[in-house]
């Protein structure tokens, strides 16, 4: 049975939904924001102040409210998908823009006219934001990371790793049981693999294969007959042999393991963890690095197919290959950069960026531990926020803590009700940060205004600072995305007059790209 909600009833439900979502999430904003406990049917409750995680888990038993919630969530979670940060700021802006605009509509303003005027105001703000940006230096990266993680130790860890590898996709975070923080930098080409048999490691954690011959077989390996000449050469010359193939016959594995255990052959047989086109691209990388030729048909193998690697480190689940960046590899890097720019899907772009990092700067692994698993998980999420913030600030940074928006608000002339709506919304992030810290907005705002916006308020230290010395910075991309997405969802809801819903449908069971933990 269909249920139709429209008019005043729908507007009230929209307001209820937006306030319900935004009030919960906005309490986490700023260095003195609070945490939220989240329970879930699949795992133990955990504590977080990550806005995206909190927003994903907010639901309502009212099917109308829950439907609107899913739309409102899109504003913040889209920001998180694009830049990995800014969820809470987006919702603070959304709540202010929506509520003030709704009042304007109830006073007689046409929703479509209002939307156009809000878009004009947004364009003005974005142009002024661009004027306020500057290119970040090394210290700025540390400051951005520390603010995003709300912890200077985590900020230092994230910025140190990022400044070396230059890309968040080249950094992995691993939770460990020890209560410590550590960074490992991994040089060379490092990819996930699967051992065809555990016997190849001989109960060791890793093995170095020096001066190794390399075979890359994009086919099913069902017999040793076709690589007999390779095996004989390796046994006679005592060369190591590394084989990559799609799949192996059990008898092939058994025979190679036997030769290895008897000491006649120093060999390891591996499968790439990726599939499809990703596997193809990794094989191409290995082909370039080892000068091997990918074997498409297992029945036709010649000495020209055999590659060479000076040093390959094999562990239970990965392979690291050392290489010298010669002219061929430099050309290949240029090709990867060109292909990466053409990628439209974020997942594919991330895949390219990680491969590029292995060729250019290497990878980084951050190990993070805490006294309890709950704290460790919470630290990991804050560290992920820091890395996302660092990635986004490549395009520039602005004065943070909502102060840049406060300054732009002072430049926004109140020529209409709509410009007043936007002006008030721009003040809200700064006001909410102060409110969460128990501080008075009016007096601090006046102090900053009197200083002609050459000072900023540091909430942690509870004092004004000169903008040249301030620790408080935001990524331009994060703030701009927050404004764009908040305005987009607010105007879409404001120009909607009816909602049609299945009355007995449980909307909380709906799944979409934003609902996973």
C-alpha positions as CSV (number, residue, x, y, z in Angstrom):
1,X,0.0,0.0,0.0
2,X,1.4,3.4,-1.0
3,X,1.4,6.3,1.4
4,X,1.6,9.9,0.2
5,X,3.0,12.6,2.5
6,X,2.9,16.2,1.2
7,X,2.6,19.9,2.1
8,X,3.1,21.0,5.7
9,X,3.2,17.4,7.0
10,X,6.2,16.6,4.7
11,X,8.0,19.8,5.6
12,X,7.7,19.0,9.3
13,X,9.0,15.5,8.7
14,X,11.9,16.9,6.7
15,X,12.8,19.3,9.5
16,X,12.5,16.5,12.1
17,X,14.8,14.3,10.0
18,X,17.5,16.9,9.4
19,X,17.5,18.1,13.0
20,X,17.6,14.5,14.3
21,X,20.6,13.6,12.1
22,X,22.5,16.8,12.4
23,X,22.1,17.4,16.1
24,X,23.6,13.9,16.9
25,X,26.6,14.2,14.5
26,X,27.3,18.0,15.1
27,X,28.2,17.3,18.8
28,X,31.4,15.7,17.6
29,X,32.7,18.8,15.7
30,X,35.9,20.4,16.9
31,X,38.8,19.4,19.2
32,X,36.4,19.3,22.2
33,X,33.6,17.5,20.5
34,X,32.1,14.4,22.1
35,X,32.1,10.7,21.2
36,X,29.2,8.4,20.3
37,X,28.7,4.7,21.2
38,X,27.6,2.7,18.2
39,X,26.1,-0.8,18.6
40,X,25.8,-3.2,15.6
41,X,24.4,-6.6,15.1
42,X,27.6,-7.9,13.4
43,X,30.2,-6.8,15.9
44,X,30.8,-5.4,19.4
45,X,29.8,-1.8,20.3
46,X,32.5,0.8,19.7
47,X,33.2,4.4,20.5
48,X,33.9,7.1,17.8
49,X,33.6,10.7,17.0
50,X,33.9,10.1,13.2
51,X,31.0,11.9,11.6
52,X,30.7,9.6,8.6
53,X,30.6,6.4,10.7
54,X,28.0,8.0,13.1
55,X,25.8,9.2,10.2
56,X,25.8,5.8,8.5
57,X,24.3,4.2,11.6
58,X,21.5,6.7,12.4
59,X,18.1,5.3,11.6
60,X,14.5,5.9,12.6
61,X,11.5,3.6,13.1
62,X,9.3,6.2,11.3
63,X,9.5,5.1,7.6
64,X,9.0,8.7,6.4
65,X,11.7,10.1,8.6
66,X,14.0,7.3,7.7
67,X,13.5,7.9,3.9
68,X,14.4,11.5,4.3
69,X,17.3,10.6,6.6
70,X,18.8,8.5,3.7
71,X,18.7,11.5,1.4
72,X,20.1,13.9,4.1
73,X,23.0,11.4,4.8
74,X,24.0,11.6,1.1
75,X,25.1,15.2,1.6
76,X,27.7,14.3,4.3
77,X,28.7,10.9,3.0
78,X,29.2,12.2,-0.5
79,X,31.7,14.7,1.0
80,X,33.4,11.8,2.8
81,X,33.6,9.7,-0.4
82,X,35.1,12.6,-2.4
83,X,37.6,13.9,0.1
84,X,37.4,11.5,3.1
85,X,36.6,14.2,5.6
86,X,34.2,17.1,6.3
87,X,31.1,15.0,7.1
88,X,30.2,16.8,10.3
89,X,30.8,20.3,8.8
90,X,28.5,19.4,5.9
91,X,25.7,18.5,8.3
92,X,26.1,21.6,10.3
93,X,25.8,23.7,7.1
94,X,22.9,21.6,5.9
95,X,20.9,22.0,9.0
96,X,21.3,25.8,9.0
97,X,20.6,26.3,5.3
98,X,17.6,24.0,5.4
99,X,15.9,25.4,8.5
100,X,16.3,29.0,7.5
101,X,15.2,28.4,4.0
102,X,12.2,26.4,5.1
103,X,11.1,29.4,7.2
104,X,11.5,31.6,4.2
105,X,9.3,29.3,2.1
106,X,6.7,29.3,4.8
107,X,6.8,33.1,4.7
108,X,5.9,33.0,1.0
109,X,9.2,32.6,-0.9
110,X,9.0,30.5,-4.0
111,X,11.3,27.4,-3.6
112,X,12.6,27.5,-7.1
113,X,13.6,31.2,-6.9
114,X,15.2,30.5,-3.5
115,X,17.2,27.6,-5.0
116,X,18.6,29.9,-7.8
117,X,19.5,32.6,-5.2
118,X,21.2,30.1,-2.9
119,X,23.3,28.8,-5.9
120,X,24.4,32.4,-6.6
121,X,25.5,32.8,-3.0
122,X,27.3,29.5,-3.1
123,X,29.2,30.6,-6.2
124,X,30.3,33.8,-4.4
125,X,31.5,31.8,-1.4
126,X,33.5,29.3,-3.4
127,X,35.2,32.1,-5.3
128,X,36.2,33.8,-2.1
129,X,37.4,30.5,-0.6
130,X,39.7,30.2,-3.5
131,X,41.2,33.6,-2.8
132,X,41.9,32.6,0.8
133,X,43.9,29.4,0.0
134,X,47.7,28.9,0.2
135,X,49.9,26.0,-0.8
136,X,50.7,23.9,2.4
137,X,54.3,23.4,3.6
138,X,55.7,20.6,5.7
139,X,54.4,22.1,9.0
140,X,51.0,22.6,7.5
141,X,50.7,18.9,6.7
142,X,51.4,18.1,10.3
143,X,48.9,20.6,11.5
144,X,46.1,19.4,9.1
145,X,46.7,15.8,10.1
146,X,46.7,16.6,13.8
147,X,43.4,18.5,13.6
148,X,41.8,15.7,11.5
149,X,42.9,13.0,13.9
150,X,42.4,15.3,17.0
151,X,45.7,14.0,18.2
152,X,49.3,15.4,17.6
153,X,50.9,12.0,17.9
154,X,48.6,10.5,15.3
155,X,49.0,13.6,13.2
156,X,52.8,13.3,13.3
157,X,52.6,9.7,12.3
158,X,50.2,10.4,9.4
159,X,52.1,13.4,8.1
160,X,55.5,11.6,8.2
161,X,54.2,8.7,6.2
162,X,52.4,11.0,3.7
163,X,55.3,13.3,3.1
164,X,57.4,10.3,2.0
165,X,55.0,8.4,-0.2
166,X,52.9,11.4,-1.3
167,X,49.6,9.4,-1.5
168,X,47.2,8.0,1.0
169,X,46.6,5.0,-1.2
170,X,50.2,4.0,-0.7
171,X,49.7,3.9,3.1
172,X,48.2,0.9,5.0
173,X,47.1,0.9,8.6
174,X,47.5,-2.3,10.7
175,X,46.1,-2.8,14.1
176,X,48.6,-4.6,16.5
177,X,48.3,-5.9,20.0
178,X,51.2,-4.0,21.4
179,X,50.5,-0.5,22.8
180,X,52.7,1.4,20.4
181,X,52.8,3.5,17.2
182,X,55.2,2.7,14.4
183,X,55.9,3.4,10.7
184,X,57.5,1.1,8.2
185,X,58.6,2.3,4.8
186,X,58.6,-0.4,2.1
187,X,60.9,0.3,-0.9
188,X,60.5,-1.6,-4.1
189,X,57.5,-3.1,-5.8
190,X,55.3,-4.8,-3.2
191,X,52.2,-6.8,-4.1
192,X,49.9,-9.3,-2.4
193,X,50.3,-12.9,-3.5
194,X,49.2,-16.4,-2.5
195,X,51.7,-19.2,-2.0
196,X,50.8,-22.3,-4.0
197,X,52.1,-24.3,-1.0
198,X,53.3,-23.4,2.5
199,X,56.2,-25.7,2.0
200,X,58.0,-23.1,-0.1
201,X,58.8,-21.0,3.0
202,X,60.1,-24.0,4.9
203,X,58.6,-22.7,8.2
204,X,60.4,-19.3,7.7
205,X,58.6,-16.0,7.7
206,X,60.3,-14.9,4.5
207,X,62.9,-15.9,1.9
208,X,65.2,-13.8,-0.3
209,X,65.6,-15.0,-3.8
210,X,68.8,-13.5,-5.3
211,X,69.6,-13.4,-9.0
212,X,66.2,-15.2,-9.7
213,X,64.8,-16.2,-13.0
214,X,61.1,-15.2,-13.4
215,X,58.2,-16.8,-15.3
216,X,54.9,-14.9,-15.6
217,X,52.2,-17.3,-16.9
218,X,48.7,-16.0,-17.6
219,X,47.4,-19.5,-17.9
220,X,46.7,-22.8,-16.1
221,X,50.0,-24.6,-15.4
222,X,49.2,-28.4,-15.6
223,X,52.5,-30.0,-16.3
224,X,56.3,-29.4,-15.8
225,X,57.0,-30.6,-19.3
226,X,56.8,-27.2,-20.9
227,X,59.2,-25.6,-18.4
228,X,61.6,-28.5,-18.2
229,X,64.5,-26.5,-19.9
230,X,64.0,-23.7,-17.3
231,X,64.1,-26.2,-14.3
232,X,67.2,-28.0,-15.7
233,X,69.0,-24.7,-16.2
234,X,68.1,-23.5,-12.6
235,X,69.2,-26.8,-11.1
236,X,72.5,-26.9,-12.9
237,X,73.4,-23.2,-12.4
238,X,71.9,-23.0,-8.9
239,X,69.7,-20.1,-10.0
240,X,66.6,-19.3,-8.1
241,X,63.2,-19.5,-9.9
242,X,60.0,-17.5,-9.2
243,X,56.8,-18.6,-11.1
244,X,53.6,-16.5,-11.2
245,X,50.6,-18.3,-12.8
246,X,46.8,-18.1,-12.7
247,X,46.4,-21.6,-11.3
248,X,48.3,-24.8,-10.9
249,X,47.6,-28.5,-11.1
250,X,48.2,-30.2,-7.7
251,X,50.7,-32.6,-9.3
252,X,52.8,-29.7,-10.5
253,X,52.9,-28.2,-7.1
254,X,53.8,-31.5,-5.5
255,X,56.7,-32.1,-7.9
256,X,58.1,-28.6,-7.5
257,X,57.8,-28.8,-3.7
258,X,59.6,-32.2,-3.8
259,X,62.5,-30.8,-5.8
260,X,62.7,-27.8,-3.4
261,X,62.7,-29.8,-0.2
262,X,65.4,-32.1,-1.6
263,X,67.6,-29.1,-2.3
264,X,67.8,-29.7,-6.0
265,X,65.8,-26.5,-6.8
266,X,65.5,-23.1,-5.2
267,X,62.0,-22.2,-6.3
268,X,58.7,-20.5,-5.2
269,X,55.4,-20.8,-7.0
270,X,52.9,-17.9,-6.5
271,X,49.5,-16.7,-7.5
272,X,48.5,-13.0,-7.8
273,X,45.8,-12.0,-5.3
274,X,44.0,-9.8,-7.9
275,X,41.7,-11.0,-10.6
276,X,40.5,-9.9,-14.0
277,X,41.9,-6.6,-15.4
278,X,43.7,-5.8,-12.2
279,X,45.6,-9.1,-12.4
280,X,46.5,-8.2,-16.0
281,X,47.9,-4.8,-15.0
282,X,50.0,-6.4,-12.2
283,X,51.4,-8.9,-14.6
284,X,52.3,-6.0,-16.9
285,X,54.1,-4.3,-14.1
286,X,56.1,-7.5,-13.4
287,X,56.9,-7.8,-17.1
288,X,58.4,-4.3,-17.1
289,X,60.3,-4.8,-13.9
290,X,61.8,-8.2,-14.8
291,X,62.0,-8.0,-18.6
292,X,60.0,-11.2,-18.8
293,X,57.4,-11.8,-21.5
294,X,53.9,-12.7,-20.2
295,X,53.1,-16.3,-21.3
296,X,49.5,-16.3,-22.7
297,X,49.6,-19.9,-23.8
298,X,51.3,-22.3,-21.4
299,X,52.1,-24.7,-24.2
300,X,54.5,-22.2,-25.9
301,X,57.4,-21.2,-23.7
302,X,60.7,-20.1,-25.0
303,X,63.9,-18.8,-23.3
304,X,62.9,-15.3,-24.4
305,X,59.9,-15.5,-22.0
306,X,62.3,-15.8,-19.0
307,X,62.8,-12.6,-16.9
308,X,65.3,-11.7,-14.2
309,X,65.2,-10.1,-10.8
310,X,68.2,-9.2,-8.7
311,X,66.3,-9.6,-5.4
312,X,62.8,-10.8,-4.6
313,X,61.6,-11.1,-1.0
314,X,58.7,-13.6,-0.6
315,X,56.5,-13.8,2.5
316,X,53.4,-15.8,3.2
317,X,51.1,-13.2,1.5
318,X,53.3,-10.8,-0.4
319,X,56.2,-10.3,-2.7
320,X,58.7,-7.4,-2.8
321,X,60.8,-6.9,-5.8
322,X,63.8,-4.5,-5.8
323,X,64.5,-2.7,-9.0
324,X,66.6,0.1,-10.6
325,X,64.6,2.9,-12.2
326,X,66.0,2.7,-15.7
327,X,64.8,4.6,-18.8
328,X,62.2,1.8,-19.6
329,X,60.7,2.1,-16.1
330,X,60.6,5.9,-16.3
331,X,58.6,5.6,-19.6
332,X,56.3,3.1,-18.0
333,X,55.7,5.5,-15.0
334,X,54.7,8.2,-17.5
335,X,52.3,5.8,-19.1
336,X,50.7,4.9,-15.7
337,X,50.4,8.6,-14.9
338,X,48.6,9.3,-18.1
339,X,46.2,6.3,-17.7
340,X,45.5,7.4,-14.1
341,X,44.4,10.8,-15.2
342,X,41.8,9.2,-17.5
343,X,40.3,7.1,-14.7
344,X,36.8,8.2,-13.7
345,X,36.1,5.7,-11.0
346,X,37.6,6.3,-7.6
347,X,38.4,2.7,-7.1
348,X,40.4,2.4,-10.3
349,X,42.2,5.7,-9.6
350,X,43.3,4.4,-6.2
351,X,44.6,1.2,-7.8
352,X,46.7,3.2,-10.2
353,X,48.0,5.6,-7.5
354,X,49.2,2.7,-5.3
355,X,51.0,1.1,-8.3
356,X,52.6,4.5,-9.1
357,X,53.7,4.9,-5.5
358,X,55.5,1.5,-5.7
359,X,57.4,2.7,-8.8
360,X,58.2,6.2,-7.5
361,X,58.3,6.5,-3.7
362,X,57.6,3.1,-2.2
363,X,54.8,2.2,0.3
364,X,54.3,2.9,4.0
365,X,52.7,0.8,6.7
366,X,51.5,2.4,10.0
367,X,51.2,0.0,12.9
368,X,48.8,1.2,15.6
369,X,48.1,-0.3,19.0
370,X,46.3,0.6,22.2
371,X,45.4,-0.9,25.6
372,X,42.1,-2.1,24.3
373,X,40.7,-3.2,20.9
374,X,38.0,-0.5,21.2
375,X,40.5,2.3,21.6
376,X,42.7,0.8,18.9
377,X,39.8,0.7,16.4
378,X,38.9,4.3,17.3
379,X,42.5,5.5,16.8
380,X,42.6,3.7,13.4
381,X,39.5,5.6,12.2
382,X,41.0,8.9,13.3
383,X,44.3,8.1,11.5
384,X,42.3,7.3,8.4
385,X,40.6,10.7,8.7
386,X,44.0,12.3,9.0
387,X,45.3,10.6,5.8
388,X,42.2,11.6,3.9
389,X,42.6,15.2,5.0
390,X,46.2,15.2,3.9
391,X,45.3,13.9,0.5
392,X,42.7,16.6,0.0
393,X,44.9,19.5,1.1
394,X,47.2,19.1,-1.9
395,X,45.0,21.7,-3.6
396,X,45.5,24.2,-0.8
397,X,44.7,25.1,2.8
398,X,42.8,27.9,4.5
399,X,42.5,29.1,8.1
400,X,40.5,26.5,9.9
401,X,38.0,26.1,12.7
402,X,35.3,27.9,10.6
403,X,37.1,31.2,10.7
404,X,37.5,31.5,7.0
405,X,33.8,31.0,6.5
406,X,33.2,33.5,9.3
407,X,35.3,36.1,7.3
408,X,33.5,35.4,4.1
409,X,30.2,35.8,5.9
410,X,31.2,39.3,6.8
411,X,31.8,40.1,3.1
412,X,28.4,38.7,2.1
413,X,26.1,41.6,1.8
414,X,22.5,40.9,3.0
415,X,20.8,42.1,-0.1
416,X,18.0,39.6,0.3
417,X,16.6,37.0,2.7
418,X,18.6,34.3,0.9
419,X,22.0,36.0,1.3
420,X,21.1,36.3,5.0
421,X,20.4,32.5,5.1
422,X,23.8,31.8,3.7
423,X,25.5,34.4,5.9
424,X,24.1,32.7,9.0
425,X,25.0,29.2,7.7
426,X,28.6,30.2,7.2
427,X,28.9,31.2,10.9
428,X,27.5,27.9,12.2
429,X,30.6,25.7,12.0
430,X,32.6,28.2,14.1
431,X,29.7,28.6,16.5
432,X,29.3,24.8,16.9
433,X,33.0,24.3,17.5
434,X,32.8,26.9,20.3
435,X,29.5,25.5,21.7
436,X,31.0,22.0,21.9
437,X,33.8,23.5,23.9
438,X,31.5,25.4,26.2
439,X,32.6,28.8,24.9
440,X,30.7,31.9,24.1
441,X,30.4,32.6,20.3
442,X,29.4,36.3,20.3
443,X,32.3,37.7,22.3
444,X,34.9,35.6,20.5
445,X,33.5,36.4,17.1
446,X,33.6,40.1,18.0
447,X,37.3,39.8,19.1
448,X,38.2,38.2,15.7
449,X,36.2,40.9,13.8
450,X,38.0,43.7,15.8
451,X,41.3,42.1,14.8
452,X,40.2,42.4,11.1
453,X,40.3,38.5,10.9
454,X,44.1,38.6,11.4
455,X,43.6,36.4,14.5
456,X,42.1,33.0,15.0
457,X,40.7,31.3,18.0
458,X,42.5,28.1,19.1
459,X,39.9,26.1,21.0
460,X,42.4,23.6,22.4
461,X,44.4,26.4,24.0
462,X,41.3,28.7,24.5
463,X,43.1,31.7,23.2
464,X,43.5,34.0,20.2
465,X,46.4,33.4,17.9
466,X,47.9,35.4,15.0
467,X,47.1,33.8,11.7
468,X,50.7,33.6,10.8
469,X,51.5,31.3,13.7
470,X,48.2,29.4,13.9
471,X,48.0,25.6,14.2
472,X,44.4,25.7,13.0
473,X,44.1,24.9,9.3
474,X,41.5,23.2,7.0
475,X,41.7,21.7,3.5
476,X,40.2,24.0,0.9
477,X,38.8,21.0,-0.9
478,X,37.1,19.6,2.2
479,X,35.4,23.0,3.0
480,X,34.3,23.6,-0.6
481,X,32.9,20.1,-0.9
482,X,31.0,20.5,2.4
483,X,29.4,23.7,1.1
484,X,28.5,22.2,-2.3
485,X,26.9,19.0,-1.0
486,X,25.1,20.7,1.9
487,X,23.5,23.3,-0.5
488,X,22.7,20.6,-3.0
489,X,20.7,18.4,-0.6
490,X,19.1,21.3,1.1
491,X,17.8,22.8,-2.2
492,X,16.6,19.4,-3.5
493,X,14.6,18.8,-0.3
494,X,13.2,22.3,-0.3
495,X,11.9,22.0,-3.9
496,X,10.2,18.7,-3.1
497,X,6.5,18.8,-2.3
498,X,5.4,15.2,-2.0
499,X,6.8,11.9,-0.8
500,X,5.4,8.5,-2.0
501,X,6.4,5.5,0.2
502,X,5.4,1.9,0.8
503,X,3.7,2.3,4.1
504,X,4.7,-1.0,5.5
505,X,8.2,-1.2,4.0
506,X,11.1,-1.2,6.4
507,X,13.4,1.4,4.9
508,X,16.1,0.6,7.4
509,X,16.8,-2.6,5.5
510,X,17.6,-0.7,2.3
511,X,21.2,-0.9,1.2
512,X,23.2,1.5,-0.9
513,X,26.7,2.6,-1.4
514,X,26.7,4.8,1.7
515,X,25.4,2.4,4.3
516,X,28.3,0.1,5.0
517,X,30.4,0.5,8.1
